[in-house]
């Protein structure tokens, strides 16, 4: 698809990469665009948000719960190509909107998804089962 659309200079499909390389790539990017169908929780959203990167998620999966559009990014109907392109362009654009998403993404991660938050939720559930 990348070759048939003439995108080989713009899109790179890397295959397997190390955790260090993934961290470096997320650090260098402006956003994480992963609007898929039936995605589970999606830890990669949290990895991006931890670094202040807004995310593009699908309206059809659990990414909405993590990103909480429009707080830390945007949601899109993956079947609407024109809207998908428009929202990716918004997330790539510089300016106050991107700055707010970046701040909110980092804040949402820090307020809800750190190791301590997970541990507290897990302990709470375990206590209820006693």
DSSP file (Angstrom, degrees, kcal/mol; ACC not computed):
  #  RESIDUE AA STRUCTURE BP1 BP2  ACC     N-H-->O    O-->H-N    N-H-->O    O-->H-N    TCO  KAPPA ALPHA  PHI   PSI    X-CA   Y-CA   Z-CA
    1    1 A X     >        0   0    0      0, 0.0     4,-1.8     0, 0.0     6,-0.2   0.000 360.0 360.0 360.0 -44.3    0.0    0.0    0.0
    2    2 A X  T  4> +     0   0    0      1,-0.2     5,-2.7     2,-0.2     6,-0.4   0.922 360.0  43.3 -59.1 -43.7    2.8    2.4    0.9
    3    3 A X  T >45S+     0   0    0      1,-0.2     3,-1.3     3,-0.2    -1,-0.2   0.910 112.0  52.1 -69.3 -42.1    4.5    1.8   -2.5
    4    4 A X  T 345S+     0   0    0      1,-0.3    -1,-0.2     2,-0.1    -2,-0.2   0.777 111.1  48.1 -68.3 -24.6    1.3    1.9   -4.5
    5    5 A X  T 3<5S-     0   0    0     -4,-1.8    -1,-0.3    -3,-0.0    -2,-0.2   0.416 114.0-115.8 -93.6   1.2    0.3    5.3   -3.0
    6    6 A X  T < 5S+     0   0    0     -3,-1.3     3,-0.3    -4,-0.3    -3,-0.2   0.824  77.3 126.6  71.9  31.8    3.8    6.8   -3.6
    7    7 A X    >>< +     0   0    0     -5,-2.7     4,-2.9    -6,-0.2     3,-1.3   0.241  24.6 112.7-105.7  12.8    4.5    7.2    0.1
    8    8 A X  T 34 S+     0   0    0     -6,-0.4    -1,-0.2     1,-0.3    -5,-0.1   0.768  80.4  49.4 -62.0 -25.7    7.9    5.4    0.4
    9    9 A X  T 34 S+     0   0    0     -3,-0.3    -1,-0.3     1,-0.1    -2,-0.1   0.691 120.6  35.9 -82.7 -18.0    9.7    8.7    1.1
   10   10 A X  T <4 S+     0   0    0     -3,-1.3     2,-0.5     1,-0.2    -2,-0.2   0.716 113.0  54.0-105.7 -27.2    7.2    9.6    3.9
   11   11 A X     <  -     0   0    0     -4,-2.9     2,-0.5    -9,-0.1    -1,-0.2  -0.941  58.5-171.0-119.2 129.6    6.2    6.4    5.5
   12   12 A X        -     0   0    0     -2,-0.5     2,-0.8    -3,-0.1    -3,-0.0  -0.980  10.8-157.1-120.9 124.4    8.6    3.8    7.0
   13   13 A X        -     0   0    0     -2,-0.5    -2,-0.0     1,-0.1   -11,-0.0  -0.887  15.3-179.4 -98.9 108.3    7.4    0.4    8.1
   14   14 A X        -     0   0    0     -2,-0.8    -1,-0.1     1,-0.2     2,-0.1   0.701  12.7-159.2 -88.0 -21.5   10.1   -0.6   10.6
   15   15 A X        +     0   0    0      2,-0.0    -1,-0.2     0, 0.0     2,-0.1  -0.496  63.4  10.0  71.4-148.6    8.9   -4.1   11.8
   16   16 A X  S    S+     0   0    0     -2,-0.1     2,-0.3     1,-0.0     0, 0.0  -0.397  73.3 175.0 -66.1 135.6   10.4   -5.2   15.1
   17   17 A X        -     0   0    0     -2,-0.1    -2,-0.0     3,-0.0     2,-0.0  -0.958  30.8-105.6-135.8 157.3   12.2   -2.5   17.0
   18   18 A X     >  -     0   0    0     -2,-0.3     4,-2.5     1,-0.1     5,-0.2  -0.286  32.9-108.8 -75.1 165.2   13.8   -2.5   20.5
   19   19 A X  H  > S+     0   0    0      2,-0.2     4,-2.5     1,-0.2     5,-0.2   0.888 120.9  52.9 -61.0 -39.8   12.3   -0.7   23.5
   20   20 A X  H  > S+     0   0    0      2,-0.2     4,-2.3     1,-0.2    -1,-0.2   0.919 110.1  46.8 -63.2 -43.3   15.0    1.9   23.3
   21   21 A X  H  > S+     0   0    0      2,-0.2     4,-2.7     1,-0.2    -2,-0.2   0.907 111.0  52.3 -65.1 -41.4   14.4    2.6   19.6
   22   22 A X  H  X S+     0   0    0     -4,-2.5     4,-2.6     2,-0.2     5,-0.2   0.930 109.8  49.0 -59.6 -45.3   10.6    2.8   20.3
   23   23 A X  H  X S+     0   0    0     -4,-2.5     4,-2.3     1,-0.2    -1,-0.2   0.922 111.8  49.0 -60.2 -44.6   11.2    5.4   23.0
   24   24 A X  H  X S+     0   0    0     -4,-2.3     4,-1.8     1,-0.2    -2,-0.2   0.911 111.5  49.1 -62.5 -42.8   13.5    7.4   20.7
   25   25 A X  H  X S+     0   0    0     -4,-2.7     4,-1.0     2,-0.2    -2,-0.2   0.908 111.4  48.2 -65.5 -42.1   10.9    7.3   17.9
   26   26 A X  H  < S+     0   0    0     -4,-2.6     3,-0.5     1,-0.2    -1,-0.2   0.892 109.9  53.8 -65.1 -37.5    8.1    8.4   20.2
   27   27 A X  H  < S+     0   0    0     -4,-2.3    -1,-0.2     1,-0.2    -2,-0.2   0.876 111.2  45.9 -62.0 -37.4   10.3   11.2   21.5
   28   28 A X  H  < S+     0   0    0     -4,-1.8    -1,-0.2    -5,-0.2    -2,-0.2   0.630 100.6  85.0 -82.0 -14.5   11.0   12.4   18.0
   29   29 A X     <  -     0   0    0     -4,-1.0     3,-0.1    -3,-0.5    -3,-0.0  -0.363  68.5-141.6 -88.4 168.0    7.3   12.3   16.8
   30   30 A X  S    S-     0   0    0      1,-0.3    24,-0.6    -2,-0.1     2,-0.3   0.688  79.9  -8.2 -96.3 -25.5    4.6   14.9   17.2
   31   31 A X  E     -a   54   0A   0     22,-0.2     2,-0.6     2,-0.0    -1,-0.3  -0.976  62.8-113.6-160.7 168.1    1.8   12.5   17.8
   32   32 A X  E     -a   55   0A   0     22,-2.3    24,-2.9    -2,-0.3     2,-0.7  -0.967  27.0-168.5-112.0 116.7    0.8    8.8   17.9
   33   33 A X  E     +a   56   0A   0     -2,-0.6    24,-0.1    22,-0.2    22,-0.1  -0.898  27.9 143.2-108.0 105.7   -1.8    7.9   15.3
   34   34 A X        +     0   0    0     22,-2.4     2,-1.8    -2,-0.7    24,-0.4  -0.428  10.5 163.9-139.1  61.0   -3.2    4.5   15.9
   35   35 A X        +     0   0    0     22,-0.3     2,-0.2    42,-0.0    22,-0.1  -0.577  25.3 156.0 -82.9  84.1   -6.9    4.6   15.0
   36   36 A X        -     0   0    0     -2,-1.8     2,-0.4    22,-0.1     3,-0.3  -0.513  44.7-105.6-105.7 172.4   -7.5    0.8   14.8
   37   37 A X  S    S-     0   0    0      1,-0.2    24,-0.1    -2,-0.2    -1,-0.0  -0.830  96.1  -0.9 -96.9 135.2  -10.5   -1.4   15.1
   38   38 A X  S    S+     0   0    0     22,-0.6    -1,-0.2    -2,-0.4     2,-0.2   0.757  82.1 169.3  63.2  28.0  -11.0   -3.4   18.2
   39   39 A X        -     0   0    0     -3,-0.3    23,-1.9     1,-0.1    -1,-0.2  -0.487  26.1-138.1 -68.7 140.4   -7.8   -2.3   19.9
   40   40 A X        -     0   0    0     -2,-0.2    22,-0.2    21,-0.1    -1,-0.1   0.265  58.3 -46.9 -74.9-149.3   -7.5   -3.3   23.5
   41   41 A X  S    S-     0   0    0     21,-0.1    25,-0.1    20,-0.1     4,-0.1   0.875  73.4-143.7 -56.7 -42.7   -6.2   -1.0   26.2
   42   42 A X    >>  -     0   0    0      3,-0.1     3,-1.5     2,-0.1     4,-0.8   0.991  17.4-164.0  79.0  74.5   -3.2    0.1   24.1
   43   43 A X  H 3> S+     0   0    0      1,-0.3     4,-2.2     2,-0.2     3,-0.2   0.787  86.2  70.0 -59.1 -27.5   -0.1    0.6   26.3
   44   44 A X  H 3> S+     0   0    0      1,-0.2     4,-2.1     2,-0.2    -1,-0.3   0.823  91.3  59.6 -64.0 -28.9    1.5    2.5   23.4
   45   45 A X  H <> S+     0   0    0     -3,-1.5     4,-2.8     2,-0.2    -1,-0.2   0.937 107.0  46.7 -60.0 -44.5   -1.0    5.3   24.0
   46   46 A X  H  X S+     0   0    0     -4,-0.8     4,-2.6    -3,-0.2    -2,-0.2   0.883 108.7  54.7 -66.1 -37.9    0.4    5.6   27.5
   47   47 A X  H  X S+     0   0    0     -4,-2.2     4,-0.7     2,-0.2    -1,-0.2   0.907 113.1  43.0 -61.5 -40.2    4.0    5.5   26.3
   48   48 A X  H ><>S+     0   0    0     -4,-2.1     5,-2.5     2,-0.2     3,-0.7   0.923 113.9  49.9 -70.1 -44.6    3.2    8.4   23.9
   49   49 A X  H ><5S+     0   0    0     -4,-2.8     3,-2.1     1,-0.3    60,-0.2   0.859 102.2  61.8 -64.7 -35.0    1.2   10.4   26.5
   50   50 A X  H 3<5S+     0   0    0     -4,-2.6    -1,-0.3     1,-0.3    -2,-0.2   0.828 107.7  45.7 -58.5 -30.7    4.0   10.0   29.1
   51   51 A X  T <<5S-     0   0    0     -3,-0.7    -1,-0.3    -4,-0.7    -2,-0.2   0.230 125.7-103.3 -96.9  12.6    6.2   11.9   26.6
   52   52 A X  T < 5S+     0   0    0     -3,-2.1     2,-0.6     1,-0.2    -3,-0.2   0.789  71.9 145.5  74.9  28.4    3.5   14.5   26.0
   53   53 A X      < -     0   0    0     -5,-2.5    -1,-0.2    -8,-0.1   -22,-0.2  -0.884  44.4-134.7-102.9 120.4    2.5   13.2   22.6
   54   54 A X  E     -a   31   0A   0     -2,-0.6   -22,-2.3   -24,-0.6     2,-0.3  -0.301  24.7-137.6 -66.0 157.6   -1.2   13.6   21.8
   55   55 A X  E     -ab  32  73A   0     17,-1.8    19,-2.1   -24,-0.2     2,-0.6  -0.887  11.2-143.8-124.2 149.1   -2.9   10.5   20.2
   56   56 A X  E     +ab  33  74A   0    -24,-2.9   -22,-2.4    -2,-0.3     2,-0.3  -0.964  32.6 176.0-107.0 120.5   -5.3    9.7   17.4
   57   57 A X  E     - b   0  75A   0     17,-2.7    19,-1.9    -2,-0.6   -22,-0.3  -0.752  29.8-103.8-120.8 166.7   -7.6    6.9   18.4
   58   58 A X  E >   - b   0  76A   0    -24,-0.4     3,-0.7    -2,-0.3     6,-0.4  -0.563  16.6-133.4 -85.7 152.7  -10.6    5.2   16.8
   59   59 A X  T 3  S+     0   0    0     17,-1.9    18,-0.1    -2,-0.2    -1,-0.1   0.504 104.0  62.4 -76.9  -4.1  -14.1    5.7   17.9
   60   60 A X  T 3  S+     0   0    0     16,-0.3   -22,-0.6   -24,-0.3     2,-0.2   0.293  99.9  46.4-107.8   8.3  -14.5    1.9   17.8
   61   61 A X  S X  S-     0   0    0     -3,-0.7     3,-1.1   -23,-0.1     4,-0.2  -0.784  92.5 -84.6-143.3-174.8  -12.0    0.8   20.4
   62   62 A X  T >> S+     0   0    0    -23,-1.9     4,-1.1     1,-0.2     3,-1.0   0.563 100.6  89.4 -73.6  -9.4  -10.6    1.2   24.0
   63   63 A X  H 3> S+     0   0    0      1,-0.3     4,-2.7     2,-0.2     5,-0.4   0.829  78.8  64.2 -56.5 -32.3   -8.2    4.0   22.9
   64   64 A X  H <> S+     0   0    0     -3,-1.1     4,-2.4    -6,-0.4    -1,-0.3   0.878  99.4  52.6 -59.5 -38.1  -11.0    6.5   23.7
   65   65 A X  H <4 S+     0   0    0     -3,-1.0    -1,-0.2    -4,-0.2    -2,-0.2   0.852 113.9  42.6 -68.2 -33.9  -10.9    5.6   27.3
   66   66 A X  H  < S+     0   0    0     -4,-1.1    -2,-0.2    -3,-0.2    -1,-0.2   0.938 125.3  31.0 -76.5 -48.6   -7.2    6.1   27.6
   67   67 A X  H  <>S-     0   0    0     -4,-2.7     5,-1.3     7,-0.0    -3,-0.2   0.779  86.3-152.4 -84.9 -30.2   -6.9    9.3   25.6
   68   68 A X  T ><5 -     0   0    0     -4,-2.4     3,-2.5    -5,-0.4     5,-0.2   0.951  37.9-106.8  54.9  56.8  -10.3   10.8   26.5
   69   69 A X  T 3 5S+     0   0    0      1,-0.3     5,-0.2    -5,-0.2    -1,-0.1  -0.231  97.8  21.0 -54.9 141.7  -10.7   12.8   23.3
   70   70 A X  T 3 5S+     0   0    0      3,-0.7    -1,-0.3    -3,-0.1     3,-0.2  -0.920 116.1  69.9 -92.9  18.6  -10.5   15.8   22.8
   71   71 A X  T < 5S+     0   0    0     -3,-2.5    33,-0.2     1,-0.2    -2,-0.2   0.965 121.6   6.8 -60.0 -56.9   -8.5   16.0   26.1
   72   72 A X  S   <S-     0   0    0     -5,-1.3   -17,-1.8    32,-0.2     2,-0.3   0.053 134.8 -34.8-119.1  24.3   -5.2   14.4   25.0
   73   73 A X  E    S-b   55   0A   0    -19,-0.3    -3,-0.7    -3,-0.2     2,-0.3  -0.986  75.1 -67.6 154.6-158.5   -5.8   13.9   21.3
   74   74 A X  E     -b   56   0A   0    -19,-2.1   -17,-2.7    -2,-0.3     2,-0.3  -0.887  25.0-142.0-130.1 157.6   -8.6   13.1   18.9
   75   75 A X  E     -b   57   0A   0     -2,-0.3     2,-0.3   -19,-0.2   -17,-0.2  -0.901  22.0-173.4-116.6 150.3  -10.9   10.2   17.9
   76   76 A X  E     -b   58   0A   0    -19,-1.9   -17,-1.9    -2,-0.3     2,-0.7  -0.986  33.5-114.1-144.0 150.0  -11.9    9.4   14.4
   77   77 A X    >   -     0   0    0     -2,-0.3     3,-2.1   -19,-0.2     7,-0.2  -0.784  29.5-148.3 -78.8 115.3  -14.2    7.1   12.5
   78   78 A X  T 3  S+     0   0    0     -2,-0.7    -1,-0.1     1,-0.3   -41,-0.1   0.646  93.4  61.8 -66.6 -12.9  -11.7    4.9   10.7
   79   79 A X  T 3  S+     0   0    0      1,-0.2     2,-0.9     2,-0.0    -1,-0.3   0.524  87.1  78.6 -88.1  -5.9  -14.1    4.4    7.8
   80   80 A X    <>  -     0   0    0     -3,-2.1     4,-2.3     1,-0.2     5,-0.2  -0.796  59.1-179.2-105.8  89.9  -14.1    8.2    7.0
   81   81 A X  H  > S+     0   0    0     -2,-0.9     4,-2.5     1,-0.2     5,-0.2   0.870  78.6  52.7 -60.3 -42.1  -10.8    8.7    5.2
   82   82 A X  H  > S+     0   0    0      1,-0.2     4,-2.2     2,-0.2    -1,-0.2   0.917 112.5  45.0 -63.1 -42.3  -11.2   12.5    4.7
   83   83 A X  H  > S+     0   0    0      2,-0.2     4,-2.5     1,-0.2    -1,-0.2   0.873 110.5  55.2 -68.9 -36.7  -11.8   13.0    8.4
   84   84 A X  H  X S+     0   0    0     -4,-2.3     4,-2.1    -7,-0.2    -2,-0.2   0.936 110.4  45.4 -59.4 -47.9   -8.9   10.7    9.3
   85   85 A X  H  X S+     0   0    0     -4,-2.5     4,-2.4     1,-0.2    -2,-0.2   0.917 112.3  51.7 -62.6 -44.3   -6.6   12.8    7.1
   86   86 A X  H  X S+     0   0    0     -4,-2.2     4,-2.0     1,-0.2    -2,-0.2   0.900 111.2  46.7 -61.8 -41.5   -7.9   16.1    8.6
   87   87 A X  H  X S+     0   0    0     -4,-2.5     4,-2.1     2,-0.2    -1,-0.2   0.870 110.3  51.8 -73.0 -35.3   -7.4   14.9   12.2
   88   88 A X  H  X S+     0   0    0     -4,-2.1     4,-1.5    -5,-0.2    -2,-0.2   0.928 109.8  51.0 -62.7 -43.2   -3.9   13.7   11.5
   89   89 A X  H  X S+     0   0    0     -4,-2.4     4,-1.2     1,-0.2    -2,-0.2   0.899 108.5  51.6 -61.3 -40.6   -3.1   17.1   10.0
   90   90 A X  H  < S+     0   0    0     -4,-2.0     3,-0.4     1,-0.2    -1,-0.2   0.915 109.7  49.4 -61.4 -42.6   -4.5   18.8   13.1
   91   91 A X  H  < S+     0   0    0     -4,-2.1    -1,-0.2     1,-0.2    -2,-0.2   0.760 112.1  48.6 -70.2 -23.5   -2.4   16.7   15.4
   92   92 A X  H  < S+     0   0    0     -4,-1.5    -1,-0.2    -5,-0.2    -2,-0.2   0.665  91.0 100.8 -87.4 -17.6    0.7   17.4   13.3
   93   93 A X  S  < S-     0   0    0     -4,-1.2     5,-0.2    -3,-0.4     2,-0.1  -0.404  70.9-126.1 -73.8 142.8    0.2   21.2   13.2
   94   94 A X        +     0   0    0     -2,-0.1     2,-0.2     4,-0.1     3,-0.2  -0.427  59.6  77.1 -77.3 159.7    2.1   23.5   15.5
   95   95 A X  S  > S-     0   0    0      1,-0.2     4,-2.3    -2,-0.1     5,-0.2  -0.764  92.3 -47.7 133.0-174.9    0.3   26.0   17.7
   96   96 A X  H  > S+     0   0    0     -2,-0.2     4,-2.4     1,-0.2     5,-0.2   0.829 125.6  57.5 -66.3 -33.6   -1.6   26.4   20.9
   97   97 A X  H  > S+     0   0    0      2,-0.2     4,-2.2     1,-0.2    -1,-0.2   0.945 110.5  43.7 -62.8 -46.4   -4.0   23.5   20.2
   98   98 A X  H  > S+     0   0    0      1,-0.2     4,-2.8     2,-0.2    -2,-0.2   0.915 112.0  53.7 -64.1 -42.3   -1.1   21.0   19.9
   99   99 A X  H  X S+     0   0    0     -4,-2.3     4,-2.4     1,-0.2    -1,-0.2   0.904 109.6  48.2 -58.6 -42.3    0.6   22.6   23.0
  100  100 A X  H  X S+     0   0    0     -4,-2.4     4,-2.8     2,-0.2    -1,-0.2   0.915 111.9  48.8 -66.2 -43.4   -2.6   22.0   25.0
  101  101 A X  H  X S+     0   0    0     -4,-2.2     4,-2.8     2,-0.2    -2,-0.2   0.916 111.3  50.7 -60.8 -42.4   -2.9   18.4   23.8
  102  102 A X  H  X S+     0   0    0     -4,-2.8     4,-2.1     2,-0.2    -2,-0.2   0.936 112.9  44.7 -61.4 -47.7    0.7   17.8   24.7
  103  103 A X  H  X S+     0   0    0     -4,-2.4     4,-2.5     1,-0.2    -1,-0.2   0.921 115.6  47.8 -61.9 -44.2    0.3   19.2   28.2
  104  104 A X  H  X S+     0   0    0     -4,-2.8     4,-3.1   -33,-0.2     5,-0.2   0.869 109.0  53.9 -67.2 -36.6   -3.0   17.3   28.7
  105  105 A X  H  X S+     0   0    0     -4,-2.8     4,-2.2     2,-0.2    -1,-0.2   0.951 112.4  43.4 -62.2 -48.9   -1.5   14.0   27.5
  106  106 A X  H  X S+     0   0    0     -4,-2.1     4,-2.6     1,-0.2    -2,-0.2   0.922 116.3  48.0 -61.9 -44.6    1.4   14.3   29.9
  107  107 A X  H  X S+     0   0    0     -4,-2.5     4,-2.5     2,-0.2     5,-0.2   0.907 109.4  52.1 -64.8 -42.9   -0.9   15.3   32.7
  108  108 A X  H  X S+     0   0    0     -4,-3.1     4,-1.3     2,-0.2     5,-0.4   0.912 111.7  47.6 -61.1 -41.9   -3.5   12.6   32.0
  109  109 A X  H >X S+     0   0    0     -4,-2.2     4,-2.6    -5,-0.2     3,-0.5   0.962 114.5  45.4 -60.4 -51.7   -0.7   10.0   32.2
  110  110 A X  H 3< S+     0   0    0     -4,-2.6     4,-0.2     1,-0.2    -2,-0.2   0.808 116.6  45.1 -65.2 -30.7    0.7   11.4   35.4
  111  111 A X  H 3< S+     0   0    0     -4,-2.5    -1,-0.2    -5,-0.2    -2,-0.2   0.658 132.2  11.0 -87.8 -16.6   -2.7   11.7   37.1
  112  112 A X  H << S+     0   0    0     -4,-1.3    -3,-0.2    -3,-0.5    -2,-0.2   0.625 121.8  44.9-135.0 -20.5   -4.1    8.3   36.1
  113  113 A X     <  +     0   0    0     -4,-2.6    -3,-0.2    -5,-0.4    -4,-0.1   0.244  69.2 118.3-127.4  16.1   -1.7    5.8   34.6
  114  114 A X  S  > S-     0   0    0     -5,-0.4     4,-2.2    -4,-0.2     5,-0.2  -0.252  79.0 -98.9 -74.1 171.7    1.6    5.7   36.5
  115  115 A X  H  > S+     0   0    0      1,-0.2     4,-2.7     2,-0.2     5,-0.2   0.890 125.1  53.9 -56.3 -42.0    2.8    2.5   38.2
  116  116 A X  H  > S+     0   0    0      2,-0.2     4,-2.6     1,-0.2    -1,-0.2   0.883 106.8  51.0 -63.8 -38.5    1.5    3.8   41.6
  117  117 A X  H  > S+     0   0    0      2,-0.2     4,-2.4     1,-0.2    -1,-0.2   0.930 112.0  47.2 -63.5 -44.4   -2.0    4.4   40.1
  118  118 A X  H  X S+     0   0    0     -4,-2.2     4,-2.8     1,-0.2    -2,-0.2   0.936 112.3  49.9 -61.4 -46.1   -2.1    0.9   38.7
  119  119 A X  H  X S+     0   0    0     -4,-2.7     4,-2.8     1,-0.2     5,-0.2   0.914 110.4  49.9 -59.9 -44.9   -0.8   -0.5   42.0
  120  120 A X  H  X S+     0   0    0     -4,-2.6     4,-2.1     2,-0.2    -1,-0.2   0.910 112.4  47.1 -61.5 -43.2   -3.5    1.4   44.0
  121  121 A X  H  X S+     0   0    0     -4,-2.4     4,-2.1     2,-0.2    -2,-0.2   0.916 113.2  49.1 -65.3 -42.0   -6.3    0.2   41.7
  122  122 A X  H  X S+     0   0    0     -4,-2.8     4,-2.6     1,-0.2    -2,-0.2   0.940 111.5  48.0 -63.2 -47.3   -5.0   -3.4   41.9
  123  123 A X  H  X S+     0   0    0     -4,-2.8     4,-2.5     1,-0.2    -1,-0.2   0.885 109.7  54.3 -60.9 -38.1   -4.8   -3.3   45.7
  124  124 A X  H  X S+     0   0    0     -4,-2.1     4,-1.5    -5,-0.2    -1,-0.2   0.910 110.6  45.2 -62.0 -42.4   -8.3   -1.9   45.8
  125  125 A X  H  X S+     0   0    0     -4,-2.1     4,-1.0     2,-0.2    -2,-0.2   0.911 112.9  50.6 -67.5 -42.5   -9.7   -4.7   43.8
  126  126 A X  H  < S+     0   0    0     -4,-2.6     3,-0.4     1,-0.2     4,-0.4   0.881 108.1  53.3 -63.8 -37.6   -7.8   -7.3   45.8
  127  127 A X  H >< S+     0   0    0     -4,-2.5     3,-1.1     1,-0.2    -1,-0.2   0.874 105.0  55.0 -64.7 -36.4   -9.1   -5.8   49.0
  128  128 A X  H 3< S+     0   0    0     -4,-1.5    -1,-0.2     1,-0.2    -2,-0.2   0.769 103.7  55.5 -67.9 -25.1  -12.7   -6.1   47.7
  129  129 A X  T 3<        0   0    0     -4,-1.0    -1,-0.2    -3,-0.4    -2,-0.2   0.509 360.0 360.0 -87.6  -3.8  -12.3   -9.8   47.1
  130  130 A X    <         0   0    0     -3,-1.1    -1,-0.2    -4,-0.4    -2,-0.1   0.482 360.0 360.0 -71.8 360.0  -11.2  -10.6   50.6
